[in-house]
Structure formats: structure tokens, C-alpha cells
Amino acid sequence: MKTNRRSFLEKTGLGALSLLLSNRLFAKSSKSMDGLTKAKGPIFLSTWTHGQMANEEALRVLANGGSGLDAVEKGVMLIEADPEGSSVGLGGLPDRTGKVTLDACIMSADGNCGAVCMLENILHPISVARKVMEDTPHVMLAGDGAYEFASANGFEKVDLLTKKSKAAFKNWKKEQKYKPIINVENHDTIGMLGMDEKGDIYGSCTTSGLAYKMRGRIGDSPIIGAGLFIDNEVGGAVATGLGESIIKVAGSAIIVELMRHGYSPQEACEEAVNRIVNNEDTKDIQVGFLAISKSGETGAYAIHPGFNFAISNQEGTRLVNSDYLVK
Ligand code: SD4
């Protein structure tokens, strides 16, 4: 009979030894990156400046008796409906054929998750993702199928192009150069991690993806394990930036896995960034990660300067500039 590694280690007693060694190896500082949080929830952590609004909405939802899942859904819905954001929902910049296509996912403390990708003409892809999670046997619906599912569930058809995004597209058509800009000018996906009063962790992520992407391109944001990952026994992570680079290292899943093995959220975010940087030339690539551990400790890290995030707890909301690798 083939002996697997685990039973081999158990039989030889090496299991206990390797556990001891790995605990030693990973027993590092548990200081939060901004020293703000090491308490239980409620805590919300969201990408970019608009994360402040989203977090405050999420806190309100909890205060009004909503669940942690309601909070991470409703928090990002506010940003989806904001016509000023150029890479989420209404007003999001289109693909190179002029169509706005949406990617979103949500993950619950119970390990369940739902996602939509390449969804068109729906104001709240995050709510469709939640419906996929709660009312279907699937995790992800794409394109026309996602739209039909949304329509059948009462989501209205909405034109997501605004005067501003139409003008930007017209302007882009003149040269048609695909050159993602590395910071907030072109990246304002909202990713949110939330911990409720009980210490249960939830997450959501929603975007219209990269401006002027190829038709059919899907980024990291709707992919569980890339754009978002939650393991309620360990913690959660969410990503923003160039989706292709995040997918290649399974960014959010890696961060949670590292935390499981003793990394602090900050150390885990740094290691995920290192993996991207070791993988490819990141001179013109920005990626930012946020993470929260089961004890409520937080971390954030990016490749380049410019990534910021909002952190909220009962003491209030703060916008924090993330630490970064390329100094
Ligand atoms: C994507 N990660 O589609 C998204 C883009 C993003 O802020 O984060 N924008 O690749």
C-alpha cells in the first residue's frame, strides 16, 4: 500500500517535529501594519479611497441588525451605484468594443461563495453573485447566462455607460492603445473584508475590470482564491490591481494559506507581492492586497506606492496609505 506523506510523518513521529519546527519558523511578530487593529469586529477593510464610504455603510448595516454578509454586500453596492467611479458598476469604463462588463464575487463565513463575470447591464453584480451563491447549485455564472439569471430574479436592465465614460471611450478610440495605468487613475475596484461582532469573516469584490480590455477578458475579481478568499478559521484576503498578475499566483488564497501557517496578515500580503515580483517584470504593474486574520489583525501591501485603503471599526474610519515594495 502506498504510504502518503501525512501517515508517514505520523508513523515516524516526524509530524510533531515538523509542526514544532514550522511553528518556530513562522512565529513572527504579530504587530498590525498600522497598529490600529488587533481586536474582534466589527472591522471593515476596503480598497481605495471610496472604501471609506463603503465601510461606513457596512457598519450601518450591522448596527441596524443586518448580518456580516449583508454588510459586505451593501457596503460595496454604494460604490457600484456611484457614477463617478471609473472601474466599478455605473460609469465603469468599457471594454474595447464599448461594452461595460462586470465581475464580482462574495464569500461567506460558512465557506460558501458566489460570483458573476462578464455580466452586462446590471447595476449590482454583487447582489447577483450573492443570489448565485444562495439560490443555485453553482459558484459562478458568466455573460448571457448570468444576465438571464439576473433578469429572471428581478434585476432591471440598466445602461451603465455615462456621459463621462462614453466621452472617455470616444477619446480612447482615437489611438486605441491598451496601457493599464498602475494606480487609482485606472484601478478602483472595491474589495471589502469584514469581521462582525462575533468574529466571523466575510468578503466581497466588484469591478468593471480594466478599461479597454479585450472583449471576453475576465480579471481576478470574480475568481475565488484570486480576487478574494475567506477561511473563517484563519482570515481573509482581497486584491486589487492588474488581475492577470493576481491570478497567476492565486493571490488571495495564498495569503490566507500563509496566515494558516503562522504568517501575520502583513507578512502574508508581503509574501504574495514578492511572488508576483519574482514571477514577472512589474515595472508598470500595480497590485495591492488587504488581509485580516481571525484575531482581527490587519495587513496591506502593494508593489508600488499609490495604493490606499480604508479601515473602520467602532472608533471610526481612517484612510491609510499602504506600504509597498518598490521604494
Ligand atoms: C481586474 N483587478 O479586473 C481588477 C482591476 C482592479 O481596481 O483592481 N481595478 O484586473
Residues whose N, C-alpha, C, O or C-beta is under 5 A from the ligand:
A	BS01	SD4	S87 N186 H187 D188 T189 T207 G209 L210 G219 D220 S221 A239 T240 G241 L242 G243 E244
